[in-house]
């Protein structure tokens, strides 16, 4: 058995994008428009030169953030489509189509500096449909219902804003149109509801295991500061929201104004709670941060890109954090696991390899995920095993004896619930076949022609086959 060097966590580039996007928001969208024009005076003083330098760095940060956001978005979509991690099989072609259109228009805006209003409308529509496909991928996943609702709430404001703009400009309806009013109010209400409910909906870990102390302390301090600004410097805060997030802040005394404070408290608590964790939860926290920086009313292709990357980070992070909410599993230390992998690799082979090679085991660590691969030969047939562990607990096992064909399997055997959950990706599309054994056919679903005439073999399958799927390729 040998260890492979751990790979860098996949969220590092997304975290770097979040850092640059926050810096761009602070310098380019806020400081350049609210403070630097008033503080930059004529002359060659050190303060004037530093203000000019800071102001000049804003557009550079904006362009760099746009390029980095496009790279992260394309890489994330390509990886998710290749692994089949988020988007169902039937939607992947449409996701590729909308992703290509959106990426092409964002690239055009970064190269040219601006795109025509009509092209920007196409980019907005592609953004809206991609947001719905991302939310739809979570809705059909194995996430808990509350997590699905949380992701859908965060995906809704951006899509509703695009449809409101399309109704207003594309269809030529008056600003007082009932459809436009409904869409605008729905956008604002879903944005507030998503932030207020985020601490209760997004974290899949049981409440007793969530790191609440630091998150509550940071969120309380941030909310107190935000509330003080809201009460004493409403004009400054309203300008910051308008220039930074393209959002009109409601009056300080209105009920909606108080809901904004509650939304900020919920968003800050949920974001910090996810960021202080690791793995999928941290990626979801980075996604929440990017969604806030982008704002629900993206007015440039760069902001739309940040919003999509944020929504992808939230969705994929919650998918990868599903095991946190599952019942506790037996955990094994790293040393004990490596010793077990060595014994398993030795036991899997019997020395019948064509080239007399020995069995080998490979362990690769990536964040909280550990992948173990074992290769051996038994009775002259190749044996391959793939084991996945999260936080020291085994969560998935895949074993192959012989050579699996490139086409789909000739038969598959599984419990009906497992077969439906895996679909065509884990089994065969062939029709279900009854074996004539009533007890066997009641508990297991056989699709295709499987050699199950032996009653003893059927009994062993009933006793040992749990939530997995057995796939057979004839002759291999």
C-alpha positions as CSV (number, residue, x, y, z in Angstrom):
1,X,0.0,0.0,0.0
2,X,1.2,3.5,-0.8
3,X,0.0,7.0,-0.1
4,X,-0.4,9.7,-2.8
5,X,0.3,13.3,-2.0
6,X,-2.9,15.1,-1.1
7,X,-4.3,17.4,-3.7
8,X,-5.1,21.0,-3.1
9,X,-8.8,21.5,-2.1
10,X,-11.0,22.4,-5.0
11,X,-12.5,25.3,-3.1
12,X,-9.2,27.3,-3.0
13,X,-9.8,29.1,-6.3
14,X,-13.4,29.8,-5.4
15,X,-12.2,31.3,-2.0
16,X,-9.7,33.5,-3.9
17,X,-12.5,34.7,-6.2
18,X,-14.6,35.6,-3.1
19,X,-11.6,37.5,-1.7
20,X,-11.0,39.5,-4.9
21,X,-14.8,40.1,-5.4
22,X,-15.1,41.5,-1.9
23,X,-12.1,43.7,-2.5
24,X,-13.6,44.9,-5.8
25,X,-16.8,45.7,-4.1
26,X,-15.1,47.8,-1.5
27,X,-12.8,49.7,-3.8
28,X,-14.4,49.9,-7.2
29,X,-18.1,50.0,-6.4
30,X,-18.0,51.8,-3.0
31,X,-14.8,53.8,-2.4
32,X,-14.5,55.0,-6.0
33,X,-18.1,56.3,-6.1
34,X,-18.7,57.4,-2.5
35,X,-15.4,58.5,-1.0
36,X,-12.5,58.9,-3.4
37,X,-14.1,61.6,-5.7
38,X,-14.5,63.9,-2.7
39,X,-11.1,63.1,-1.1
40,X,-9.1,63.5,-4.3
41,X,-7.9,67.1,-4.6
42,X,-5.6,68.7,-7.0
43,X,-1.9,68.9,-6.3
44,X,1.0,66.5,-5.8
45,X,0.5,65.7,-2.1
46,X,1.0,62.2,-0.9
47,X,-2.7,61.9,0.0
48,X,-3.7,62.9,-3.5
49,X,-1.3,60.5,-5.2
50,X,-2.5,57.6,-3.0
51,X,-6.1,58.4,-3.7
52,X,-5.5,58.5,-7.4
53,X,-3.6,55.2,-7.2
54,X,-6.5,53.6,-5.2
55,X,-9.1,54.9,-7.6
56,X,-7.1,53.6,-10.6
57,X,-6.9,50.1,-9.1
58,X,-10.7,49.8,-9.1
59,X,-11.3,49.1,-12.8
60,X,-8.3,46.8,-12.8
61,X,-9.8,44.8,-9.9
62,X,-13.1,44.7,-11.7
63,X,-11.6,43.3,-14.9
64,X,-9.4,40.8,-12.9
65,X,-12.4,39.6,-10.9
66,X,-14.4,39.2,-14.1
67,X,-11.7,37.0,-15.7
68,X,-11.2,34.9,-12.6
69,X,-15.0,34.5,-12.2
70,X,-15.3,33.3,-15.8
71,X,-12.5,30.8,-15.3
72,X,-14.0,29.4,-12.1
73,X,-17.5,29.2,-13.6
74,X,-16.3,27.4,-16.8
75,X,-14.1,25.0,-14.8
76,X,-16.9,24.3,-12.3
77,X,-19.6,23.6,-15.0
78,X,-17.2,21.4,-16.9
79,X,-16.3,19.4,-13.8
80,X,-19.9,19.0,-12.7
81,X,-21.0,17.9,-16.1
82,X,-18.2,15.4,-16.4
83,X,-18.8,13.9,-13.0
84,X,-22.6,14.1,-13.2
85,X,-22.6,15.6,-9.7
86,X,-25.3,18.2,-9.8
87,X,-27.3,18.2,-13.1
88,X,-29.5,15.3,-14.0
89,X,-28.7,13.5,-17.3
90,X,-31.7,14.9,-19.1
91,X,-30.7,18.5,-18.5
92,X,-27.0,18.4,-19.3
93,X,-27.3,19.3,-23.0
94,X,-29.4,22.4,-22.1
95,X,-27.0,23.4,-19.3
96,X,-24.1,23.1,-21.8
97,X,-26.0,25.3,-24.3
98,X,-26.9,28.0,-21.8
99,X,-23.4,27.8,-20.2
100,X,-21.7,28.3,-23.6
101,X,-24.0,31.3,-24.5
102,X,-23.4,32.9,-21.1
103,X,-19.6,32.3,-21.1
104,X,-19.3,33.6,-24.7
105,X,-21.1,36.9,-23.8
106,X,-19.1,37.4,-20.6
107,X,-15.9,36.8,-22.6
108,X,-17.1,39.4,-25.2
109,X,-17.7,42.0,-22.5
110,X,-14.3,41.4,-20.9
111,X,-12.5,41.7,-24.3
112,X,-14.4,44.6,-25.7
113,X,-15.2,46.4,-22.5
114,X,-19.0,46.6,-23.1
115,X,-21.7,44.7,-25.0
116,X,-24.9,45.9,-26.6
117,X,-28.0,46.0,-24.4
118,X,-29.6,43.3,-26.5
119,X,-26.7,40.9,-26.0
120,X,-26.7,41.7,-22.2
121,X,-30.4,40.7,-22.1
122,X,-29.4,37.3,-23.6
123,X,-26.7,37.0,-20.9
124,X,-29.3,37.8,-18.3
125,X,-31.7,35.2,-19.7
126,X,-29.0,32.6,-19.8
127,X,-28.1,33.5,-16.2
128,X,-31.8,33.0,-15.1
129,X,-32.1,29.6,-16.8
130,X,-28.8,28.4,-15.4
131,X,-29.9,29.5,-11.9
132,X,-33.1,27.5,-12.3
133,X,-31.2,24.4,-13.5
134,X,-28.9,24.6,-10.5
135,X,-31.8,24.9,-8.1
136,X,-33.5,22.0,-10.0
137,X,-30.4,19.8,-9.6
138,X,-30.6,20.3,-5.8
139,X,-34.3,19.7,-5.8
140,X,-34.0,16.2,-7.3
141,X,-30.9,15.4,-5.2
142,X,-30.7,13.5,-1.9
143,X,-30.5,16.7,0.2
144,X,-33.0,17.3,3.0
145,X,-36.2,19.2,2.1
146,X,-35.1,22.2,4.1
147,X,-31.8,22.4,2.3
148,X,-33.6,22.2,-1.1
149,X,-35.9,25.1,0.0
150,X,-32.9,27.2,1.1
151,X,-31.1,26.8,-2.2
152,X,-34.3,27.5,-4.2
153,X,-34.9,30.7,-2.2
154,X,-31.4,32.0,-2.9
155,X,-31.7,31.1,-6.6
156,X,-35.1,32.8,-7.0
157,X,-34.3,36.6,-6.6
158,X,-31.8,36.7,-9.5
159,X,-34.1,34.8,-11.8
160,X,-37.1,36.9,-10.9
161,X,-35.2,40.1,-11.4
162,X,-34.2,39.0,-14.9
163,X,-37.8,38.1,-15.8
164,X,-38.9,41.5,-14.4
165,X,-36.4,43.3,-16.6
166,X,-37.5,41.2,-19.6
167,X,-41.1,42.0,-19.0
168,X,-40.3,45.7,-18.6
169,X,-38.1,46.1,-21.6
170,X,-38.6,43.1,-23.8
171,X,-42.3,43.0,-23.8
172,X,-42.8,46.8,-23.6
173,X,-45.2,46.7,-20.7
174,X,-45.7,49.9,-18.6
175,X,-43.9,50.2,-15.3
176,X,-47.3,50.0,-13.5
177,X,-48.1,46.6,-15.1
178,X,-49.4,44.1,-12.6
179,X,-47.0,41.4,-13.9
180,X,-44.0,43.7,-13.3
181,X,-45.1,44.7,-9.8
182,X,-45.7,41.1,-8.8
183,X,-42.3,40.0,-10.1
184,X,-40.5,42.9,-8.4
185,X,-42.2,42.3,-5.0
186,X,-41.6,38.5,-5.3
187,X,-37.9,39.2,-5.9
188,X,-37.6,41.4,-2.8
189,X,-39.6,39.1,-0.6
190,X,-37.7,35.9,-1.7
191,X,-34.3,37.7,-1.1
192,X,-35.3,38.7,2.4
193,X,-36.9,35.3,3.2
194,X,-33.7,33.5,1.9
195,X,-31.4,35.5,4.2
196,X,-33.7,35.3,7.3
197,X,-34.2,31.6,7.0
198,X,-30.6,30.7,6.0
199,X,-29.5,29.6,9.5
200,X,-32.4,27.2,9.7
201,X,-32.4,25.8,6.2
202,X,-28.9,25.5,4.8
203,X,-26.7,23.7,7.3
204,X,-27.3,20.0,6.9
205,X,-25.5,19.0,10.1
206,X,-27.6,18.2,13.2
207,X,-28.2,21.3,15.3
208,X,-26.3,19.9,18.3
209,X,-23.1,19.5,16.2
210,X,-23.1,23.0,14.5
211,X,-20.4,25.4,15.6
212,X,-22.7,28.1,16.9
213,X,-20.6,30.1,19.3
214,X,-18.2,31.9,17.0
215,X,-20.9,32.4,14.3
216,X,-23.3,33.9,16.8
217,X,-20.7,36.3,18.2
218,X,-19.5,37.5,14.8
219,X,-23.1,37.8,13.5
220,X,-24.2,39.7,16.6
221,X,-21.3,42.2,16.3
222,X,-22.0,42.7,12.5
223,X,-25.7,43.1,13.0
224,X,-25.2,45.7,15.8
225,X,-22.9,47.7,13.5
226,X,-25.3,47.4,10.6
227,X,-28.3,48.4,12.8
228,X,-26.4,51.4,14.1
229,X,-25.6,52.6,10.6
230,X,-29.2,52.0,9.6
231,X,-30.4,54.2,12.4
232,X,-27.8,57.0,12.4
233,X,-26.4,57.2,8.9
234,X,-29.2,55.9,6.7
235,X,-28.1,58.1,3.8
236,X,-24.6,56.6,3.7
237,X,-25.9,53.0,4.0
238,X,-28.6,53.6,1.3
239,X,-25.9,55.0,-1.1
240,X,-23.7,52.0,-0.3
241,X,-26.5,49.5,-1.1
242,X,-27.4,51.4,-4.3
243,X,-23.9,51.7,-5.7
244,X,-22.5,48.4,-4.3
245,X,-25.4,45.9,-4.6
246,X,-27.8,47.9,-6.9
247,X,-30.5,47.6,-4.2
248,X,-32.7,50.4,-3.0
249,X,-32.8,50.4,0.8
250,X,-36.2,50.9,2.3
251,X,-36.8,53.7,4.8
252,X,-35.4,53.1,8.2
253,X,-38.7,53.3,10.0
254,X,-40.6,50.9,7.7
255,X,-41.4,47.3,8.5
256,X,-39.4,46.3,5.4
257,X,-36.5,48.2,6.8
258,X,-36.5,46.2,10.0
259,X,-36.7,43.0,7.9
260,X,-33.5,44.1,6.1
261,X,-31.8,44.1,9.5
262,X,-33.2,40.6,10.2
263,X,-32.1,39.5,6.8
264,X,-28.5,40.8,7.4
265,X,-28.4,39.0,10.8
266,X,-29.6,35.7,9.2
267,X,-27.2,35.9,6.3
268,X,-24.2,36.8,8.4
269,X,-24.9,34.1,11.0
270,X,-25.4,31.4,8.3
271,X,-22.3,32.5,6.3
272,X,-20.0,32.5,9.3
273,X,-21.4,29.2,10.5
274,X,-20.6,27.6,7.2
275,X,-17.2,29.3,6.7
276,X,-15.8,28.2,10.1
277,X,-16.4,24.5,9.1
278,X,-14.6,22.7,6.3
279,X,-15.3,20.7,3.2
280,X,-18.7,21.1,1.6
281,X,-20.0,23.4,4.3
282,X,-17.2,25.9,3.8
283,X,-17.8,25.9,0.0
284,X,-21.5,26.7,0.7
285,X,-20.4,29.6,2.9
286,X,-18.2,30.9,0.1
287,X,-21.2,30.7,-2.2
288,X,-23.3,32.7,0.2
289,X,-20.5,35.4,0.4
290,X,-20.3,35.6,-3.4
291,X,-24.1,35.8,-3.8
292,X,-24.1,38.8,-1.4
293,X,-21.2,40.5,-3.2
294,X,-22.9,40.0,-6.6
295,X,-26.3,41.3,-5.4
296,X,-29.7,40.1,-6.6
297,X,-29.8,42.7,-9.4
298,X,-26.6,42.1,-11.3
299,X,-26.1,45.0,-13.7
300,X,-22.9,43.7,-15.5
301,X,-21.8,40.4,-16.8
302,X,-19.1,40.2,-14.1
303,X,-21.7,40.5,-11.4
304,X,-23.9,37.8,-13.1
305,X,-20.8,35.5,-13.2
306,X,-20.2,36.1,-9.5
307,X,-23.8,35.2,-8.8
308,X,-23.7,32.0,-10.8
309,X,-20.4,30.9,-9.1
310,X,-21.9,31.7,-5.7
311,X,-25.1,29.7,-6.4
312,X,-23.0,26.8,-7.7
313,X,-20.8,26.9,-4.6
314,X,-23.9,26.9,-2.4
315,X,-25.5,24.0,-4.3
316,X,-22.4,21.8,-4.7
317,X,-21.3,22.5,-1.1
318,X,-24.7,21.4,0.3
319,X,-24.6,18.3,-1.9
320,X,-21.1,17.4,-0.7
321,X,-22.2,18.0,2.9
322,X,-25.0,15.5,2.8
323,X,-23.1,12.9,4.8
324,X,-23.0,15.3,7.7
325,X,-26.7,15.0,8.2
326,X,-26.7,11.2,8.0
327,X,-26.7,8.9,11.0
328,X,-23.4,8.4,12.7
329,X,-21.1,5.9,11.1
330,X,-18.3,3.9,12.6
331,X,-15.1,5.9,12.3
332,X,-11.6,4.5,11.9
333,X,-8.3,6.3,12.5
334,X,-6.0,7.0,9.6
335,X,-3.3,4.5,10.8
336,X,-5.9,1.7,11.4
337,X,-7.5,2.3,8.0
338,X,-4.2,2.1,6.1
339,X,-3.4,-1.1,7.9
340,X,-6.8,-2.5,6.9
341,X,-6.3,-1.4,3.3
342,X,-3.0,-3.3,3.2
343,X,-4.6,-6.5,4.5
344,X,-7.6,-6.1,2.1
345,X,-5.3,-5.6,-0.9
346,X,-3.3,-8.7,0.1
347,X,-6.4,-10.8,0.6
348,X,-8.0,-9.6,-2.7
349,X,-5.2,-11.1,-4.8
350,X,-4.1,-14.7,-5.1
351,X,-0.9,-14.2,-7.2
352,X,-2.5,-15.0,-10.6
353,X,-1.6,-11.7,-12.3
354,X,-0.4,-12.2,-15.9
355,X,2.8,-10.2,-15.2
356,X,3.3,-11.5,-11.6
357,X,2.6,-8.0,-10.2
358,X,1.6,-7.6,-6.6
359,X,-1.7,-6.3,-5.3
360,X,-1.5,-2.5,-4.5
361,X,-3.6,0.0,-2.6
362,X,-3.6,3.8,-3.1
363,X,-5.0,6.3,-0.6
364,X,-5.6,9.9,-1.8
365,X,-6.8,12.6,0.6
366,X,-8.7,15.7,-0.5
367,X,-10.1,17.9,2.3
368,X,-12.5,15.8,4.3
369,X,-12.8,13.2,1.5
370,X,-10.5,10.2,1.2
371,X,-10.4,7.9,-1.8
372,X,-8.9,4.4,-1.6
373,X,-8.2,2.3,-4.7
374,X,-7.1,-1.3,-4.6
375,X,-6.0,-3.3,-7.7
376,X,-5.3,-7.1,-7.7
377,X,-5.9,-10.3,-9.6
378,X,-7.8,-13.3,-8.4
379,X,-8.3,-16.5,-10.4
380,X,-6.7,-14.6,-13.4
381,X,-9.4,-11.9,-13.3
382,X,-8.6,-8.3,-12.5
383,X,-10.2,-7.0,-9.2
384,X,-10.7,-3.3,-8.6
385,X,-12.1,-1.7,-5.5
386,X,-12.9,2.0,-4.8
387,X,-13.7,3.1,-1.2
388,X,-14.7,6.6,-0.2
389,X,-14.4,7.9,3.4
390,X,-15.6,11.2,4.9
391,X,-14.2,12.2,8.2
392,X,-13.0,8.7,9.0
393,X,-16.3,6.9,8.1
394,X,-16.8,4.7,5.0
395,X,-19.6,6.1,2.9
396,X,-19.3,4.3,-0.5
397,X,-17.8,1.1,-1.8
398,X,-17.5,0.0,-5.4
399,X,-15.9,-3.4,-6.4
400,X,-15.4,-4.7,-10.0
401,X,-14.4,-8.3,-10.8
402,X,-13.4,-8.8,-14.5
403,X,-13.6,-6.2,-17.2
404,X,-16.7,-4.0,-17.4
405,X,-17.7,-3.2,-20.9
406,X,-18.0,0.4,-22.2
407,X,-21.7,-0.1,-22.9
408,X,-24.3,-0.4,-20.2
409,X,-24.6,-3.6,-18.2
410,X,-26.6,-6.6,-19.5
411,X,-28.4,-7.0,-16.1
412,X,-28.6,-5.3,-12.8
413,X,-29.9,-6.4,-9.4
414,X,-30.9,-4.0,-6.6
415,X,-33.6,-3.2,-4.2
416,X,-36.3,-1.1,-6.0
417,X,-35.5,2.1,-4.0
418,X,-31.8,1.8,-4.9
419,X,-32.5,1.2,-8.6
420,X,-34.8,4.2,-8.9
421,X,-32.3,6.4,-7.1
422,X,-29.4,5.3,-9.3
423,X,-31.4,5.2,-12.6
424,X,-29.6,4.6,-15.8
425,X,-26.3,5.8,-14.3
426,X,-26.1,2.8,-11.9
427,X,-27.9,0.0,-13.6
428,X,-29.6,-0.9,-16.9
429,X,-32.6,0.5,-18.7
430,X,-33.9,-3.0,-19.6
431,X,-37.3,-4.1,-18.4
432,X,-37.8,-5.8,-15.0
433,X,-37.7,-9.6,-15.1
434,X,-39.4,-11.8,-12.5
435,X,-37.5,-14.9,-11.3
436,X,-40.6,-16.8,-10.1
437,X,-39.4,-16.6,-6.5
438,X,-42.1,-14.5,-4.8
439,X,-40.0,-13.6,-1.7
440,X,-37.0,-12.6,-3.9
441,X,-39.1,-10.6,-6.4
442,X,-40.8,-8.7,-3.6
443,X,-37.5,-7.4,-2.1
444,X,-35.2,-7.2,-5.1
445,X,-35.6,-5.8,-8.6
446,X,-33.9,-7.7,-11.5
447,X,-33.5,-5.8,-14.8
448,X,-32.1,-7.8,-17.8
449,X,-31.1,-11.4,-17.9
450,X,-29.2,-12.5,-14.7
451,X,-28.2,-16.1,-13.9
452,X,-30.4,-16.5,-10.8
453,X,-31.8,-20.0,-11.2
454,X,-29.9,-21.2,-8.1
455,X,-32.1,-20.8,-5.0
456,X,-29.0,-20.6,-2.8
457,X,-27.5,-17.7,-4.8
458,X,-30.9,-15.9,-4.5
459,X,-30.8,-16.4,-0.8
460,X,-27.3,-15.0,-0.4
461,X,-28.3,-12.0,-2.4
462,X,-31.3,-11.3,-0.2
463,X,-29.1,-11.5,2.9
464,X,-26.2,-9.5,1.7
465,X,-27.4,-6.9,-0.8
466,X,-28.3,-3.7,1.0
467,X,-28.6,-0.3,-0.7
468,X,-26.1,-1.1,-3.5
469,X,-26.5,-2.3,-7.1
470,X,-25.0,-5.4,-8.7
471,X,-24.4,-4.9,-12.4
472,X,-23.4,-7.8,-14.7
473,X,-21.7,-7.8,-18.1
474,X,-22.2,-11.1,-19.9
475,X,-19.0,-13.0,-20.4
476,X,-16.8,-10.5,-18.5
